[in-house]
Amino acid sequence: MSTIRTRFAPSPTGFLHIGGARTALFNWALTRQLGGQFVLRIEDTDRERSTAESEAAVLDGLRWLGIDWDEGPIRQSESANRHAEVVESLLETGAAYRCTCTRERLEEQRAAELASGGQGIYDGHCRDLALGPACGTHTVRLRIDRERELRWDDLVFGPSGQQASEIGDGIIRRSDGSPLYHLAVVVDDLDMGITHVIRGADHHSNTPFQLALYHALGATVPTFAHVPLIVAESGRKLSKRKDPVSIQKFKSDGYLPEAMINWLARLGWSHGDQEIFSAKDLTKYFDLEHVGRSGAQADLDKLDSLNQHYLKQRNAEDLFSVASPFLDAVAGEPVKRDAGLDRLLDLLRERSHHLVEMAEKARFVLVDEIMIEAGPAKKHLRPVVLEPFEALIEVLEALDEWTPAALESAFEATCKAHDDLKLGKLAQPTRVAITGTGASPGIYETLEVVGRERSLARMRAAALLIRERAAATP
């Protein structure tokens, strides 16, 4: 078999969508497995919407995911002359013709055909008029052999296609001289030697017309594979406004690239019961045979679980490295790594689904002054705990060592001295005083990481708050 050549061809009109990222991943994984070439083509012919910023965002997203390419980025706009040449050659051979039908005529003809039970396709009014270049404002249409079958064996959907008579003579060049998407994509794929076109299922219905173009050009048709669309958990189509669909959004929320790769790969593809896949695994196991046809649900809980798995795999240095920008954002200044922070991050990786959550949970260490949340304060900083809480402060002030073992002994002694008070009755008020919240890693580890001076200062402030609340109570 000749060397496989695939491509990813995004439009630079926004962010890198998770659907596009998964398409790129599937192309990349299969190509790397089979030792072929993966081409990146930027389809920027929509000059009004295409921007350099969007192209940069697409490239940044791919690089962050670790998806590299062998050729490109090649911009489709650079092939404008080539597209024009192909249209002219089709006109010369009679495979295409000029059409002067107005929008009004086309709309009337379509409405009439639909009303009579037809499919609303173009009626071929200009097909045999042999209009020349001087015919005035016109489009160019492909002359389709209406007796031909436009079918292919899709590597995901199986036997696909329809009769040529069902699609009509489609436009390949607009009246302003610009090529239609179908013409440009077919010409580009041919010129780049693309052997396998792997793309979203939303392009499945486009393929018959593109097959007609391949036939008109006397070209070999590539192998097609249309992968299922990604849908929300409710089964509805993903919304750019309602759902997180941007790779950049997931990146800024603190998801790891290896978790995203794993999650994207499992959206519509499986390899037995295996759930955890590295990028290297994908280049070994990925195939189109096990890509499903139904919509792939974007299970964000699964992504959280995978991200937590990969957070646990990072060593201390790597964990701090990826967490650092998020820690800095919470602290409002660059955060220095030390043994205490390493210890806290190690504890928080068991409690965090992503780096934004981890950094927020580390806030009590990153800032000097904390805000105590109203709910935990009302529940745990009550007058009834004031006496044992202030006694604990005195015991802690007298400690020679500020270690988990010494802190545990201090808590136990204080609880015992107050009628065998349950540990939670003392630990929770302390946790709220130290972190401002009702949840944190173990109380002894939390106190150790915050340090003696800051811990005692916060506990004294909490004791004062309890006294004030007690005084205000009738």
C-alpha positions in Angstrom: 0.0 0.0 0.0 1.3 3.5 -0.8 2.2 5.8 2.1 -0.8 7.2 3.9 -1.2 10.9 3.8 -3.8 12.6 5.9 -4.7 16.2 6.7 -6.4 18.4 9.2 -7.9 21.5 7.6 -9.4 23.9 10.2 -10.9 27.3 9.3 -9.2 30.1 11.3 -12.4 31.8 12.3 -12.3 31.2 16.0 -10.9 28.9 18.6 -9.9 25.3 18.2 -13.1 23.4 18.8 -12.9 20.1 20.7 -14.5 18.4 17.6 -11.8 19.8 15.4 -9.1 18.8 17.9 -10.5 15.2 18.0 -10.5 15.1 14.2 -6.9 16.2 14.2 -6.0 13.6 16.8 -7.6 10.7 14.9 -5.8 11.8 11.7 -2.5 12.2 13.6 -2.8 8.9 15.5 -3.6 6.8 12.5 -0.9 8.4 10.4 1.8 8.0 13.0 0.8 4.4 13.4 1.2 3.7 9.7 4.3 5.7 9.2 2.7 8.3 6.9 2.6 12.1 6.6 0.2 14.4 8.4 -0.5 17.7 6.7 -1.9 20.9 8.3 -3.9 23.0 5.9 -5.5 26.3 7.0 -8.7 26.8 5.1 -8.7 30.6 5.1 -10.7 31.4 2.0 -13.4 33.1 4.1 -11.4 36.4 4.1 -14.0 38.3 6.2 -14.0 35.8 9.1 -10.5 34.4 8.9 -8.0 36.1 11.2 -4.3 35.7 12.1 -5.3 35.5 15.8 -7.6 32.6 15.2 -4.9 30.8 13.2 -2.5 31.3 16.0 -5.1 29.9 18.5 -5.5 26.8 16.4 -1.8 26.2 16.2 -1.3 26.9 19.9 -4.1 24.4 20.7 -2.6 21.7 18.6 0.9 22.2 20.0 -0.4 22.2 23.5 -2.0 18.8 22.8 1.2 17.5 21.4 -0.2 17.0 17.9 2.6 17.7 15.4 2.5 17.8 11.6 4.9 16.9 8.8 3.9 19.7 6.4 2.3 23.0 6.8 0.6 25.1 7.8 -0.4 25.5 4.2 -2.9 28.2 3.6 -5.7 27.5 1.2 -5.8 31.1 0.1 -2.3 30.7 -1.4 -3.8 28.3 -4.0 -6.4 30.7 -5.4 -4.8 30.7 -8.8 -4.7 26.9 -8.9 -8.5 26.8 -8.0 -9.2 29.3 -10.8 -7.2 27.2 -13.3 -9.2 24.0 -12.4 -12.5 25.8 -12.9 -11.4 27.0 -16.3 -10.2 23.6 -17.3 -13.6 22.1 -16.3 -15.3 24.8 -18.4 -13.0 23.9 -21.4 -13.8 20.2 -21.2 -17.5 20.8 -20.8 -17.5 19.3 -17.3 -18.8 22.6 -16.0 -20.9 25.4 -17.4 -21.8 29.0 -16.7 -25.2 29.8 -15.1 -26.9 33.2 -15.2 -29.9 32.3 -13.1 -30.7 35.0 -10.6 -31.3 34.3 -6.9 -35.0 35.1 -7.4 -35.4 32.5 -10.2 -33.6 29.9 -8.2 -35.8 30.5 -5.2 -38.9 30.3 -7.2 -37.8 27.2 -9.0 -36.8 25.5 -5.7 -40.1 26.4 -4.1 -42.1 25.1 -7.0 -40.3 21.8 -7.1 -40.7 21.2 -3.4 -44.4 22.0 -3.7 -44.8 19.4 -6.3 -43.0 16.7 -4.2 -39.5 17.2 -5.7 -36.2 17.6 -3.8 -35.7 21.2 -4.7 -32.5 20.7 -6.7 -31.4 22.9 -9.6 -33.4 22.2 -12.7 -30.4 22.6 -15.1 -31.9 25.7 -16.9 -28.5 26.9 -18.1 -27.0 23.4 -18.6 -27.2 23.4 -22.4 -27.1 27.1 -23.2 -23.3 27.1 -23.9 -22.9 30.5 -22.3 -19.5 32.1 -22.8 -17.4 34.4 -20.6 -19.3 37.5 -21.9 -22.7 36.2 -20.6 -22.7 38.7 -17.8 -22.9 38.0 -14.1 -22.8 34.3 -13.6 -21.8 31.4 -11.5 -20.1 28.1 -12.7 -21.8 24.8 -12.1 -20.5 21.3 -12.3 -22.2 19.2 -15.1 -23.0 16.0 -13.2 -23.8 12.8 -15.1 -27.3 12.2 -13.8 -27.0 8.5 -14.4 -24.0 8.0 -12.2 -23.9 6.6 -8.7 -21.9 8.7 -6.3 -21.2 6.0 -3.7 -18.2 5.1 -1.5 -17.3 2.6 1.2 -16.9 4.8 4.3 -14.4 3.4 6.8 -16.8 4.4 9.6 -20.3 4.5 8.2 -19.9 1.7 5.6 -21.6 1.8 2.2 -22.6 5.4 1.6 -23.8 7.8 -1.1 -26.6 8.5 -3.5 -27.6 8.8 -7.1 -26.2 11.8 -8.9 -29.7 12.7 -10.0 -30.5 13.4 -6.3 -28.0 16.2 -5.9 -28.2 18.4 -9.0 -25.5 20.5 -10.7 -23.9 22.3 -7.8 -22.0 25.6 -8.0 -18.2 25.4 -7.9 -17.5 29.2 -8.5 -19.5 32.1 -7.2 -20.4 35.1 -9.2 -17.6 37.1 -7.6 -15.1 34.6 -9.0 -14.3 32.8 -5.7 -14.4 29.0 -5.6 -16.9 27.1 -3.5 -15.6 25.0 -0.6 -16.2 21.7 -2.4 -14.0 22.7 -5.4 -11.2 24.1 -3.2 -11.1 21.1 -0.8 -11.0 18.6 -3.6 -8.3 20.4 -5.6 -6.2 20.9 -2.5 -6.5 17.2 -1.4 -5.5 16.1 -4.9 -2.5 18.4 -5.1 -1.4 17.4 -1.6 -1.7 13.7 -2.4 -4.1 13.1 0.4 -5.0 9.4 0.5 -7.3 9.3 3.5 -9.9 12.0 4.3 -10.8 11.7 8.0 -13.3 14.3 9.0 -16.5 15.0 11.0 -19.8 13.3 10.1 -21.3 16.7 9.3 -19.3 16.4 6.0 -20.8 13.0 5.1 -23.6 14.6 3.1 -21.0 16.8 1.2 -19.1 13.8 -0.1 -21.3 12.8 -3.1 -20.8 16.1 -4.8 -17.1 16.0 -4.1 -17.0 12.5 -5.6 -18.6 14.0 -8.7 -15.7 16.6 -8.8 -13.1 13.8 -8.5 -14.8 12.0 -11.4 -14.9 15.2 -13.5 -11.2 15.7 -12.9 -10.4 12.1 -13.8 -8.8 11.7 -10.4 -8.4 8.8 -8.0 -10.9 9.2 -5.1 -9.3 9.1 -1.6 -10.5 6.8 1.2 -13.2 8.6 3.3 -13.9 8.1 7.0 -16.5 10.3 8.8 -16.3 10.3 12.5 -19.3 10.9 14.8 -20.1 14.4 16.0 -19.5 15.2 19.7 -22.8 16.0 21.5 -23.7 17.2 24.9 -24.7 14.6 27.6 -28.3 15.3 26.8 -27.7 14.2 23.2 -28.2 17.7 21.8 -25.7 19.4 19.6 -22.9 21.2 21.5 -23.5 24.9 21.8 -20.6 27.4 21.7 -22.5 29.6 24.1 -23.7 27.0 26.6 -21.0 24.4 26.6 -17.2 24.4 27.1 -16.1 23.6 23.5 -12.8 25.4 23.1 -9.5 23.7 23.7 -8.1 27.0 25.0 -11.0 27.1 27.6 -10.0 23.7 28.9 -6.4 24.8 29.0 -7.1 28.0 30.9 -9.3 26.0 33.3 -6.3 23.9 34.3 -6.8 20.6 32.4 -3.6 18.7 31.4 -2.9 18.0 27.7 -2.5 14.3 28.4 -6.0 14.2 30.0 -7.5 16.1 27.0 -5.8 13.7 24.6 -7.1 10.7 26.5 -10.6 12.1 26.8 -10.9 13.2 23.1 -9.7 9.8 22.0 -12.4 8.0 23.9 -15.1 10.2 22.4 -16.4 7.8 19.8 -13.5 5.3 19.8 -12.8 2.3 22.0 -10.1 -0.3 22.4 -11.6 -3.1 24.4 -12.2 -2.0 28.0 -9.1 0.2 28.3 -9.8 3.7 29.5 -6.3 5.2 30.0 -4.4 6.0 26.8 -1.3 8.0 26.4 -0.5 9.7 23.1 2.0 6.8 22.5 -0.7 4.3 23.2 -2.9 5.9 20.5 -0.2 5.7 17.9 -0.1 2.0 18.7 -3.7 1.1 19.0 -5.9 3.6 17.2 -7.9 2.3 14.3 -11.0 3.4 12.4 -12.6 0.0 12.7 -13.6 0.8 16.3 -14.9 4.3 15.8 -18.6 4.3 16.4 -21.3 5.9 14.2 -23.5 7.5 16.9 -22.9 10.9 18.5 -20.1 10.8 21.1 -21.3 12.3 24.4 -19.0 14.9 26.0 -18.9 13.5 29.5 -17.2 16.2 31.5 -17.2 14.2 34.7 -15.1 11.6 32.8 -12.7 14.4 31.9 -12.4 15.5 35.5 -11.7 11.9 36.5 -9.0 11.5 33.8 -7.4 14.9 34.7 -7.2 13.9 38.4 -5.6 10.6 37.3 -2.9 12.5 35.4 -2.4 15.0 38.2 -1.6 12.1 40.4 1.0 10.9 38.0 3.1 14.1 38.0 6.1 14.2 40.3 6.5 17.2 42.6 8.6 19.3 40.2 6.3 18.7 37.3 3.2 19.4 39.3 4.5 22.7 40.5 5.6 23.6 37.0 2.1 23.1 35.5 0.3 24.6 38.6 2.6 27.6 38.9 0.6 30.0 36.6 -2.6 29.2 38.4 -1.0 29.6 41.8 0.5 33.0 40.7 -3.0 34.1 39.7 -4.5 33.3 43.1 -1.5 34.8 45.0 -1.4 37.9 42.8 2.4 37.5 42.5 5.0 34.9 41.6 4.8 31.9 44.0 8.1 30.3 45.1 8.3 26.6 45.4 9.3 25.1 48.8 8.8 21.9 50.6 5.6 23.0 52.3 4.0 24.0 49.1 5.1 20.7 47.5 3.5 18.9 50.4 0.2 20.9 50.0 0.0 20.3 46.3 0.6 16.6 46.9 -2.3 16.6 49.3 -4.6 18.6 47.0 -4.1 16.5 43.9 -6.3 13.9 45.6 -9.0 16.5 46.0 -8.7 18.5 42.8 -10.0 17.8 39.3 -8.1 20.5 37.6 -5.4 23.1 38.3 -7.8 26.1 38.8 -9.5 24.1 41.5 -6.2 23.1 43.0 -4.9 26.7 43.1 -8.1 27.9 44.7 -7.9 25.3 47.4 -4.4 26.4 48.0 -5.4 30.0 48.5 -5.1 29.8 52.3 -1.4 29.2 51.9 -0.8 31.6 49.1 -2.2 34.7 50.7 -1.6 36.2 54.1 -5.2 37.3 54.8 -8.1 35.0 54.2 -11.8 35.6 54.0 -13.8 33.3 56.2 -16.9 32.0 54.4 -20.2 32.8 56.1 -21.6 29.3 56.0 -18.7 27.4 57.7 -18.3 30.3 60.2 -21.9 30.1 61.2 -21.7 26.3 61.6 -18.4 25.9 63.3 -17.3 29.2 64.9 -19.9 29.1 67.6 -19.6 30.3 71.3 -19.9 26.7 72.5 -16.4 26.0 71.1 -14.7 29.1 72.4 -13.3 27.6 75.6 -11.7 24.4 74.1 -10.6 26.5 71.1 -8.8 29.1 73.2 -7.3 26.3 75.2 -6.0 24.6 72.0 -4.3 27.9 71.0 -2.4 28.0 74.4 -1.3 24.4 73.9 -0.2 25.1 70.3 1.7 28.2 71.4 3.8 26.1 73.8 4.8 23.4 71.3 8.5 22.9 70.7 7.9 21.3 67.3 5.4 22.2 64.6 5.0 18.8 63.1 1.9 16.6 62.4 2.8 14.3 65.2 3.2 17.1 67.7 0.0 18.9 66.5 -1.9 15.6 66.8 -0.8 15.2 70.4 -1.9 18.8 71.1 -5.4 18.2 69.8 -5.7 14.9 71.6 -4.6 16.5 74.9 -7.1 19.4 74.5 -10.0 17.1 73.7 -9.2 14.9 76.6 -9.1 17.9 79.0 -12.5 19.0 77.9 -14.6 16.0 78.7 -13.2 13.8 75.9 -14.5 16.3 73.3 -14.7 14.7 69.9 -11.9 15.6 67.6 -14.2 17.0 64.9 -15.7 19.5 67.3 -12.2 21.1 67.6 -10.7 20.3 64.2 -13.5 21.9 62.2 -13.4 25.3 63.9 -9.6 25.2 63.5 -10.0 24.3 59.8 -12.4 27.2 59.2 -10.0 29.6 61.1 -7.0 28.5 59.1 -8.5 28.1 55.6 -11.7 30.1 55.7 -13.6 27.1 54.4 -15.0 23.9 55.8 -12.8 21.6 53.7 -9.1 21.1 53.4 -6.5 18.3 53.7 -6.0 16.7 57.1 -6.0 19.4 59.8 -2.5 18.5 61.1 -1.0 18.7 57.6 -2.9 21.9 56.9 -1.5 23.5 60.1 2.0 22.3 59.2 1.9 23.8 55.7 0.5 27.2 56.9 3.2 27.4 59.5 3.2 28.3 63.2 3.0 32.1 63.1 0.2 32.4 60.5 -1.8 29.5 62.0 -1.8 31.0 65.5 -2.6 34.5 64.1 -5.6 33.2 62.3 -6.8 31.2 65.2 -6.6 34.2 67.5 -8.6 36.2 65.0 -11.2 33.4 64.8 -11.4 33.4 68.6 -12.0 37.1 68.6 -14.8 36.6 66.1 -16.4 34.0 68.2 -16.3 36.4 71.2 -17.9 39.2 69.2 -20.6 36.9 68.0 -21.2 35.7 71.6 -21.5 39.2 72.8 -23.9 40.1 70.1 -26.2 37.2 71.0 -29.1 38.2 73.3 
